[in-house]
Amino acid sequence: MSIFGKIMGAIFGTKAEAAPAGGGTATSTGSSSASAAPAQTVDVAAIVDKAAAAKGEKLAWRTSIVDLMKALDIDSSFSARKELAKELGYTGDSTDSASMNIWLHKQVMTKLAANGGKLPPEIKH
């Protein structure tokens, strides 16, 4: 499973099916859930806030891709983030982790919203 798929699964549940990274629509693969559109809107903040609170540490997931991944029990190592960047089509310098992390957070939030995630106004990109 892709790293973005793991993020989607952690927020939307294991049956979540993300729209392709290229921005197109999903096509049927013979599975029972062939639609890219979610059945319902999911409150991303409520789910991630609950997950972050369970960690017992202050996680700034609203601005940090690393903290978002930590809150969701997903590997947040530099190599995992580089893999996520590759999945999402990052064309910048992957050795510039600060720029890449900012881009990743924006892309993940945008893709969560595109897949039915309801985001608080302060993190909508």
N, C-alpha and C positions, 0 to 999 in steps of 0.2 A: 504494500500500500504506500502511496506517495505521502510525503510529509504533510502537504496540504490536505490530503484525504484524511490523515490522522486528526488534523485540526478540525476539519468538518465533522468527522465522526464524534469527536469529543464534545462538540457544541450541539450538533443536530441529532446525534444518536448514530448508531452503527449502520442504519439503513440509509444515511444521507448519501446523496449522489451529487457531486459538484459539477457545475458547468465546466467545460474544458478550459484549460488555462489560456487558450488562444482567443477566448471570448465568444466562440460560436455556440451552437446549441448541441446538446447531447443527442446521440443517436441510439437507437435501440440496439442492445447487444444480446437480446434474448432473455434478459432478466425481467423480473416482474416489475421493477421500478425503472422504466426506460425514460421517464421524464426528468429534465434537469430542474424543473420548477418544484420547489418544496411544497408539501401538502399544507403547511402552515408557517406563519412567521414565528421565528424564535427570538426571544429576548437575549441577545448575546451577553449584555452586561450582567444580567441576573445570573446566568449560568457561570460565567467566568468569575464574577465576584464571589459566588459560592465556592467555586473550586479554589480560588486564591485564598479565601478565608480558611479553608481546610488545611492549607499548607502551613499556617501559623507564622508566616513572615509577610512583610510588606512587599507586595508585588505591584509594580506600576504598569500593569498590562495594557492600560489605555494608551500608553505612549511607547512601550518597549516590546519588541518582538520576543526578546529573550524571556521577559517576565510572562508574556502571554503563553509561550511554550512551556515554561516551568509550571504555571498554574494548571495547565492541561495535561501534565505528566508526559510531555513530549520532549525528546532529546533537544536541548537548546545549544549544543556545542557549536563551535564555529563551522565545523565540517557539515553538521546537519543544516545549519542556516545557509551555507553555500549550496547545498543540495536543493533546499527550498527555493533559493534564488534562481537556480538553473531551471527548476520545474516551472517557475512563474515567468521566465523569460527575461531575467535581469541581464542587461548588456553593459553595465558599469564595471568598474574595477572591483573584483570580489576580494581583493586584499585590503580594500578600504572598508573595514567592517562597520564603521559608524554610518557612512553613506548607504551601504548595503542594508543595514538594519532599519534605517529610516524608510527606505524604499520598500523593504519587505513588510513592515508594519502597515504602511499605506496600502499595498497591494492585497494583503490578507484581509484587511478591514473592507476594502472595496469588494473583494470576491465574496466575503461573508454576506455583505449587504445584497449583492447580486443573486445570492442563493437563498434569500429569504431571511437573512439575519437582520434584526432590528438593532441599530446602533444608537447610543446616546449622541445628541447633537455635537458634543465637544470632540468626538472622534470620527465624525463623518468626513471623508476626504473628497 
